[in-house]
Amino acid sequence: MPPRHSHLPSVPMKTALRLAAKARATASPNPMVGCVIVRGKTVVGRGWHVKAGGPHAEINALREAGGRARGATLYVTLEPCAHQGRTGPCANAVIEAGVSRVVAAMRDPFDAVAGKGFARMRRAGIEVTVGDGADEAARLNEAYLMRVTEDRPWIDLKMASTLDGKIADHTGRSQWITSTASRRLVHAMRWESDAILVGIGTVLADDPSLGARHGGRTKELRRIILDRDLRIPLTSRLLKPESAPYVRVVAHTDASATKRAAIEARGAAVWSTKLWTQGRVRPSWVARRLVREEVPVNRLLIEGGGRIAGSFFGAGLVDRAHLFYAPKLLGGGIDLARGLAPRLLGKALALSLEDVRRLDGDVYMTLVPAGGKA
Protein backbone atom coordinates (compact mmCIF):
# COMPACT_ATOMS: atom_id res chain seq x y z
CA MET A 1 0.00 0.00 0.00
CA PRO A 2 1.18 3.59 -0.61
CA PRO A 3 2.74 5.71 2.14
CA ARG A 4 0.41 7.73 4.31
CA HIS A 5 0.08 11.46 3.66
CA SER A 6 -1.42 13.87 6.16
CA HIS A 7 -2.33 16.74 3.84
CA LEU A 8 -5.75 17.02 2.19
CA PRO A 9 -6.17 16.68 -1.58
CA SER A 10 -6.08 19.80 -3.73
CA VAL A 11 -9.38 21.04 -5.13
CA PRO A 12 -8.77 19.58 -8.62
CA MET A 13 -7.79 16.22 -7.08
CA LYS A 14 -10.96 16.18 -4.98
CA THR A 15 -12.91 16.59 -8.21
CA ALA A 16 -10.92 13.80 -9.84
CA LEU A 17 -11.62 11.49 -6.88
CA ARG A 18 -15.36 12.22 -7.12
CA LEU A 19 -15.29 11.44 -10.82
CA ALA A 20 -13.44 8.17 -10.21
CA ALA A 21 -16.05 7.06 -7.67
CA LYS A 22 -18.76 7.19 -10.35
CA ALA A 23 -17.48 3.80 -11.55
CA ARG A 24 -17.71 1.95 -8.23
CA ALA A 25 -19.85 -0.77 -9.77
CA THR A 26 -18.47 -0.82 -13.31
CA ALA A 27 -14.68 -0.34 -13.45
CA SER A 28 -13.63 -3.69 -11.95
CA PRO A 29 -11.34 -5.51 -12.49
CA ASN A 30 -9.66 -2.25 -13.47
CA PRO A 31 -9.10 0.50 -10.90
CA MET A 32 -11.42 3.48 -10.54
CA VAL A 33 -9.66 6.52 -11.99
CA GLY A 34 -10.68 10.15 -12.35
CA CYS A 35 -8.91 12.95 -14.22
CA VAL A 36 -9.16 16.74 -14.33
CA ILE A 37 -7.18 19.01 -16.67
CA VAL A 38 -6.58 22.59 -15.56
CA ARG A 39 -5.26 25.44 -17.70
CA GLY A 40 -4.50 28.49 -15.61
CA LYS A 41 -7.42 28.56 -13.20
CA THR A 42 -9.90 26.99 -15.60
CA VAL A 43 -10.91 23.33 -15.76
CA VAL A 44 -10.80 22.41 -19.44
CA GLY A 45 -11.27 18.66 -19.25
CA ARG A 46 -12.85 16.04 -17.00
CA GLY A 47 -13.05 12.29 -17.34
CA TRP A 48 -13.27 9.00 -15.54
CA HIS A 49 -12.83 5.34 -16.40
CA VAL A 50 -16.45 4.30 -16.87
CA LYS A 51 -15.99 0.57 -17.35
CA ALA A 52 -13.38 -2.08 -18.05
CA GLY A 53 -12.54 -2.17 -21.75
CA GLY A 54 -13.58 1.44 -22.26
CA PRO A 55 -11.41 4.56 -22.58
CA HIS A 56 -9.37 5.43 -19.51
CA ALA A 57 -10.00 8.57 -17.47
CA GLU A 58 -7.08 10.48 -19.02
CA ILE A 59 -8.32 9.79 -22.55
CA ASN A 60 -11.82 11.02 -21.76
CA ALA A 61 -10.47 14.18 -20.11
CA LEU A 62 -8.05 14.86 -23.00
CA ARG A 63 -10.88 14.47 -25.53
CA GLU A 64 -12.91 17.07 -23.67
CA ALA A 65 -9.95 19.44 -23.36
CA GLY A 66 -8.84 19.13 -26.97
CA GLY A 67 -6.14 21.67 -27.87
CA ARG A 68 -6.53 23.37 -24.51
CA ALA A 69 -4.59 20.50 -22.91
CA ARG A 70 -1.31 21.86 -24.33
CA GLY A 71 0.63 23.48 -21.52
CA ALA A 72 -2.02 22.48 -18.95
CA THR A 73 -1.77 20.55 -15.68
CA LEU A 74 -3.38 17.11 -15.54
CA TYR A 75 -4.61 15.80 -12.18
CA VAL A 76 -5.19 12.05 -12.05
CA THR A 77 -6.00 9.68 -9.17
CA LEU A 78 -3.65 6.89 -10.33
CA GLU A 79 -0.49 6.69 -12.41
CA PRO A 80 -1.24 6.77 -16.16
CA CYS A 81 -0.62 3.38 -17.74
CA ALA A 82 2.36 2.76 -20.00
CA HIS A 83 1.36 -0.52 -21.62
CA GLN A 84 -0.92 -1.72 -24.40
CA GLY A 85 -3.94 -3.50 -22.97
CA ARG A 86 -7.46 -3.33 -24.34
CA THR A 87 -6.70 0.39 -24.74
CA GLY A 88 -3.46 2.20 -25.60
CA PRO A 89 -0.94 3.67 -23.15
CA CYS A 90 -2.33 6.76 -21.42
CA ALA A 91 1.17 8.10 -20.73
CA ASN A 92 1.72 8.37 -24.50
CA ALA A 93 -1.56 10.22 -24.98
CA VAL A 94 -0.65 12.70 -22.22
CA ILE A 95 2.72 13.35 -23.87
CA GLU A 96 1.19 13.77 -27.33
CA ALA A 97 -1.41 16.21 -26.00
CA GLY A 98 1.36 18.55 -24.84
CA VAL A 99 0.46 18.49 -21.13
CA SER A 100 3.23 20.27 -19.20
CA ARG A 101 2.60 18.96 -15.67
CA VAL A 102 1.01 15.84 -14.18
CA VAL A 103 -0.17 15.62 -10.56
CA ALA A 104 -0.96 12.03 -9.58
CA ALA A 105 -2.40 10.77 -6.32
CA MET A 106 -0.41 7.53 -6.31
CA ARG A 107 1.73 5.05 -8.18
CA ASP A 108 -0.02 2.06 -9.75
CA PRO A 109 1.55 -1.12 -8.28
CA PHE A 110 0.37 -3.26 -11.22
CA ASP A 111 3.54 -4.78 -12.73
CA ALA A 112 2.86 -3.52 -16.25
CA VAL A 113 2.68 0.06 -14.94
CA ALA A 114 4.51 0.36 -11.55
CA GLY A 115 6.36 3.63 -12.17
CA LYS A 116 6.78 3.15 -15.92
CA GLY A 117 4.10 5.72 -16.74
CA PHE A 118 5.76 8.35 -14.57
CA ALA A 119 9.20 7.56 -16.02
CA ARG A 120 7.98 7.83 -19.60
CA MET A 121 6.33 11.21 -18.99
CA ARG A 122 9.39 12.56 -17.16
CA ARG A 123 11.64 11.52 -20.03
CA ALA A 124 9.37 13.54 -22.32
CA GLY A 125 9.96 16.63 -20.18
CA ILE A 126 6.70 16.59 -18.21
CA GLU A 127 6.91 17.63 -14.57
CA VAL A 128 5.40 14.83 -12.47
CA THR A 129 4.31 15.19 -8.83
CA VAL A 130 2.99 12.23 -6.82
CA GLY A 131 1.10 12.14 -3.50
CA ASP A 132 -1.75 14.64 -3.79
CA GLY A 133 -4.78 12.78 -2.30
CA ALA A 134 -2.84 9.52 -1.84
CA ASP A 135 -4.84 8.32 1.18
CA GLU A 136 -8.19 9.01 -0.48
CA ALA A 137 -7.11 7.37 -3.74
CA ALA A 138 -5.85 4.28 -1.92
CA ARG A 139 -9.13 3.94 0.00
CA LEU A 140 -11.13 4.34 -3.19
CA ASN A 141 -9.17 1.54 -4.89
CA GLU A 142 -8.58 -0.64 -1.82
CA ALA A 143 -9.99 -3.70 -3.61
CA TYR A 144 -7.92 -3.29 -6.77
CA LEU A 145 -4.78 -2.65 -4.71
CA MET A 146 -5.42 -5.75 -2.60
CA ARG A 147 -5.69 -7.96 -5.67
CA VAL A 148 -2.62 -6.50 -7.35
CA THR A 149 -0.36 -6.47 -4.28
CA GLU A 150 -1.61 -9.48 -2.30
CA ASP A 151 -2.98 -11.73 -5.07
CA ARG A 152 -6.41 -12.00 -3.48
CA PRO A 153 -9.64 -10.01 -3.43
CA TRP A 154 -10.53 -7.42 -0.83
CA ILE A 155 -13.00 -9.23 1.43
CA ASP A 156 -15.98 -7.56 3.09
CA LEU A 157 -18.04 -9.58 5.54
CA LYS A 158 -21.65 -8.69 6.30
CA MET A 159 -23.54 -10.06 9.30
CA ALA A 160 -27.01 -9.21 10.64
CA SER A 161 -27.49 -9.98 14.31
CA THR A 162 -29.69 -9.44 17.33
CA LEU A 163 -28.23 -7.57 20.29
CA ASP A 164 -27.30 -10.89 21.90
CA GLY A 165 -25.30 -11.94 18.85
CA LYS A 166 -27.75 -14.31 17.16
CA ILE A 167 -27.86 -14.41 13.35
CA ALA A 168 -30.86 -16.77 13.28
CA ASP A 169 -33.33 -18.29 15.71
CA HIS A 170 -33.11 -21.89 16.95
CA THR A 171 -34.94 -23.12 13.83
CA GLY A 172 -32.35 -21.46 11.57
CA ARG A 173 -34.71 -18.72 10.39
CA SER A 174 -33.06 -15.32 9.78
CA GLN A 175 -35.58 -13.44 7.61
CA TRP A 176 -35.76 -10.73 8.68
CA ILE A 177 -33.61 -9.74 11.64
CA THR A 178 -32.88 -6.22 10.44
CA SER A 179 -34.85 -3.34 8.94
CA THR A 180 -35.70 -2.50 5.34
CA ALA A 181 -33.14 0.32 5.44
CA SER A 182 -30.39 -2.11 6.45
CA ARG A 183 -31.34 -4.56 3.71
CA ARG A 184 -31.32 -1.73 1.18
CA LEU A 185 -27.77 -0.86 2.21
CA VAL A 186 -26.73 -4.50 1.81
CA HIS A 187 -27.96 -4.40 -1.78
CA ALA A 188 -25.84 -1.27 -2.33
CA MET A 189 -22.86 -3.22 -0.97
CA ARG A 190 -23.61 -6.08 -3.35
CA TRP A 191 -23.86 -3.57 -6.20
CA GLU A 192 -20.28 -2.45 -5.57
CA SER A 193 -18.95 -6.02 -5.23
CA ASP A 194 -17.80 -8.43 -7.91
CA ALA A 195 -18.83 -11.61 -6.13
CA ILE A 196 -20.88 -12.79 -3.15
CA LEU A 197 -20.14 -15.87 -1.06
CA VAL A 198 -22.49 -17.99 1.07
CA GLY A 199 -22.56 -21.52 2.45
CA ILE A 200 -24.84 -24.35 1.42
CA GLY A 201 -26.78 -23.85 4.66
CA THR A 202 -27.98 -20.46 3.46
CA VAL A 203 -28.95 -21.93 0.08
CA LEU A 204 -30.92 -24.78 1.65
CA ALA A 205 -32.66 -22.54 4.20
CA ASP A 206 -33.55 -19.54 2.02
CA ASP A 207 -33.20 -20.53 -1.66
CA PRO A 208 -31.78 -17.06 -2.39
CA SER A 209 -31.08 -15.56 -5.81
CA LEU A 210 -28.18 -13.46 -4.42
CA GLY A 211 -28.59 -10.76 -7.02
CA ALA A 212 -28.06 -7.05 -6.47
CA ARG A 213 -30.71 -4.36 -6.80
CA HIS A 214 -29.89 -0.69 -6.64
CA GLY A 215 -31.69 2.38 -7.92
CA GLY A 216 -34.17 0.27 -9.86
CA ARG A 217 -31.38 -1.63 -11.62
CA THR A 218 -30.13 -5.20 -11.20
CA LYS A 219 -26.61 -6.62 -11.40
CA GLU A 220 -25.55 -10.21 -11.97
CA LEU A 221 -22.55 -10.60 -9.68
CA ARG A 222 -20.78 -13.93 -9.33
CA ARG A 223 -22.20 -16.26 -6.65
CA ILE A 224 -19.76 -18.46 -4.74
CA ILE A 225 -21.40 -21.38 -2.88
CA LEU A 226 -19.38 -23.41 -0.37
CA ASP A 227 -20.92 -26.87 -0.71
CA ARG A 228 -18.57 -29.72 0.20
CA ASP A 229 -20.88 -32.57 -0.85
CA LEU A 230 -22.83 -30.83 -3.63
CA ARG A 231 -26.10 -30.72 -1.73
CA ILE A 232 -27.40 -27.78 -3.74
CA PRO A 233 -30.83 -28.76 -5.17
CA LEU A 234 -31.03 -28.81 -8.94
CA THR A 235 -34.25 -26.82 -8.51
CA SER A 236 -32.42 -24.00 -6.70
CA ARG A 237 -33.03 -20.46 -7.96
CA LEU A 238 -29.25 -20.20 -8.32
CA LEU A 239 -29.34 -22.89 -11.02
CA LYS A 240 -32.02 -21.22 -13.12
CA PRO A 241 -30.81 -20.38 -16.66
CA GLU A 242 -30.47 -16.65 -15.92
CA SER A 243 -28.36 -17.17 -12.79
CA ALA A 244 -26.37 -20.38 -13.31
CA PRO A 245 -23.62 -18.89 -15.53
CA TYR A 246 -22.62 -16.67 -12.60
CA VAL A 247 -22.54 -19.49 -10.03
CA ARG A 248 -19.36 -21.18 -8.77
CA VAL A 249 -19.93 -24.15 -6.43
CA VAL A 250 -16.91 -25.05 -4.28
CA ALA A 251 -16.90 -28.77 -3.46
CA HIS A 252 -14.59 -31.54 -2.27
CA THR A 253 -12.89 -33.59 -4.96
CA ASP A 254 -14.71 -36.70 -3.69
CA ALA A 255 -18.19 -35.18 -4.21
CA SER A 256 -20.54 -37.00 -6.58
CA ALA A 257 -19.38 -36.85 -10.18
CA THR A 258 -22.97 -37.38 -11.31
CA LYS A 259 -24.20 -34.39 -9.31
CA ARG A 260 -21.30 -32.31 -10.56
CA ALA A 261 -22.21 -33.08 -14.16
CA ALA A 262 -25.85 -32.18 -13.51
CA ILE A 263 -24.88 -28.83 -11.97
CA GLU A 264 -22.53 -28.01 -14.83
CA ALA A 265 -25.17 -29.02 -17.36
CA ARG A 266 -27.27 -26.15 -16.00
CA GLY A 267 -24.49 -23.67 -16.75
CA ALA A 268 -22.82 -23.33 -13.33
CA ALA A 269 -19.18 -24.16 -12.60
CA VAL A 270 -17.96 -26.58 -9.92
CA TRP A 271 -14.58 -25.89 -8.35
CA SER A 272 -13.11 -28.96 -6.65
CA THR A 273 -10.40 -29.09 -4.00
CA LYS A 274 -9.17 -31.50 -1.33
CA LEU A 275 -8.52 -28.60 1.05
CA TRP A 276 -11.47 -29.16 3.36
CA THR A 277 -11.13 -29.69 7.12
CA GLN A 278 -14.06 -30.59 9.38
CA GLY A 279 -16.51 -29.54 6.69
CA ARG A 280 -14.82 -26.21 5.96
CA VAL A 281 -12.85 -25.28 2.89
CA ARG A 282 -9.53 -23.47 3.33
CA PRO A 283 -10.43 -19.75 2.95
CA SER A 284 -7.08 -18.86 1.35
CA TRP A 285 -7.75 -21.37 -1.45
CA VAL A 286 -11.07 -19.69 -2.25
CA ALA A 287 -9.49 -16.23 -2.18
CA ARG A 288 -6.71 -17.23 -4.54
CA ARG A 289 -9.08 -19.04 -6.89
CA LEU A 290 -11.21 -15.93 -7.29
CA VAL A 291 -8.34 -13.93 -8.76
CA ARG A 292 -7.65 -16.75 -11.23
CA GLU A 293 -11.02 -16.20 -12.90
CA GLU A 294 -10.93 -15.00 -16.52
CA VAL A 295 -12.24 -11.73 -15.12
CA PRO A 296 -10.56 -11.57 -11.69
CA VAL A 297 -12.54 -10.60 -8.60
CA ASN A 298 -11.45 -7.38 -6.91
CA ARG A 299 -14.07 -7.27 -4.15
CA LEU A 300 -15.77 -10.24 -2.49
CA LEU A 301 -18.75 -9.85 -0.16
CA ILE A 302 -19.30 -12.69 2.31
CA GLU A 303 -22.87 -13.15 3.50
CA GLY A 304 -22.44 -16.62 4.93
CA GLY A 305 -23.38 -17.79 8.40
CA GLY A 306 -21.40 -17.97 11.61
CA ARG A 307 -19.20 -20.87 10.53
CA ILE A 308 -18.05 -19.12 7.36
CA ALA A 309 -17.57 -15.84 9.21
CA GLY A 310 -15.48 -17.55 11.87
CA SER A 311 -13.45 -19.41 9.27
CA PHE A 312 -12.52 -16.29 7.29
CA PHE A 313 -11.93 -14.24 10.44
CA GLY A 314 -9.69 -16.97 11.79
CA ALA A 315 -7.69 -17.04 8.56
CA GLY A 316 -7.13 -13.28 8.74
CA LEU A 317 -9.07 -12.79 5.51
CA VAL A 318 -11.70 -10.26 6.54
CA ASP A 319 -10.66 -6.74 5.54
CA ARG A 320 -13.81 -4.98 6.70
CA ALA A 321 -16.71 -6.31 8.76
CA HIS A 322 -20.16 -4.79 8.29
CA LEU A 323 -22.28 -5.62 11.33
CA PHE A 324 -25.97 -4.78 11.49
CA TYR A 325 -27.43 -5.05 15.00
CA ALA A 326 -31.20 -5.09 15.39
CA PRO A 327 -32.74 -4.01 18.74
CA LYS A 328 -33.98 -7.53 19.47
CA LEU A 329 -33.10 -10.37 21.84
CA LEU A 330 -33.51 -14.06 21.06
CA GLY A 331 -31.87 -15.71 24.05
CA GLY A 332 -30.92 -18.68 21.91
CA GLY A 333 -30.17 -19.45 18.31
CA ILE A 334 -27.16 -19.41 16.00
CA ASP A 335 -24.16 -17.40 17.17
CA LEU A 336 -22.58 -14.73 15.01
CA ALA A 337 -19.05 -16.18 15.05
CA ARG A 338 -19.68 -19.81 15.92
CA GLY A 339 -17.08 -20.91 13.38
CA LEU A 340 -14.29 -19.06 15.15
CA ALA A 341 -12.14 -21.34 17.28
CA PRO A 342 -12.61 -20.56 21.01
CA ARG A 343 -10.02 -18.14 22.38
CA LEU A 344 -8.96 -16.91 25.77
CA LEU A 345 -9.94 -13.31 26.47
CA GLY A 346 -6.36 -12.14 26.20
CA LYS A 347 -6.15 -13.59 22.68
CA ALA A 348 -9.54 -12.43 21.43
CA LEU A 349 -9.73 -11.35 17.80
CA ALA A 350 -9.35 -7.57 18.04
CA LEU A 351 -11.24 -5.23 15.71
CA SER A 352 -11.10 -1.45 15.38
CA LEU A 353 -14.34 0.51 15.05
CA GLU A 354 -14.27 2.45 11.80
CA ASP A 355 -17.78 3.91 11.74
CA VAL A 356 -21.17 3.56 13.43
CA ARG A 357 -24.63 4.91 12.55
CA ARG A 358 -28.33 4.20 12.92
CA LEU A 359 -30.54 2.73 10.21
CA ASP A 360 -34.26 2.70 11.07
CA GLY A 361 -33.48 1.66 14.63
CA ASP A 362 -30.72 -0.78 13.69
CA VAL A 363 -27.10 -0.02 14.53
CA TYR A 364 -24.70 -0.36 11.60
CA MET A 365 -21.02 -0.73 12.41
CA THR A 366 -17.98 -1.09 10.18
CA LEU A 367 -14.85 -2.56 11.70
CA VAL A 368 -11.39 -3.47 10.47
CA PRO A 369 -8.77 -5.73 12.02
CA ALA A 370 -6.92 -3.94 14.80
CA GLY A 371 -4.05 -2.11 13.15
CA GLY A 372 -6.16 -2.75 10.06
CA LYS A 373 -5.67 -2.62 6.34
CA ALA A 374 -8.27 -0.03 5.48
Protein Blocks (a to p, Z undefined) as FASTA:
>chain_A
ZZddfbdcdfklmmmmmmmmmmmmmmpmcdcddddddehjacfbdcddfbghiacfklmm
mmmnmmmlgopacddfbdcdfbdcfbccfklmmmmnopabdcdfbdcfbfklnomlmmmm
mmnopacdehehklmmmmmmmmmmmmmmnopacddddddddfkopabdfkopabdfbdfk
lmmmmmmmmmmpmbdcddfklmmmnopnkiaceehiacddddddddfkopacfkbmklgm
klmmmpccdddfkbcfklmmmmmmnopacdddfkbgehiacfklmmmmmmmpmbacfbdc
dfbdfklmmmmmmnopafbdcdddddbdehiacdfklmbccddfklcccdddfbdcdeeh
iacdddddehiaZZ
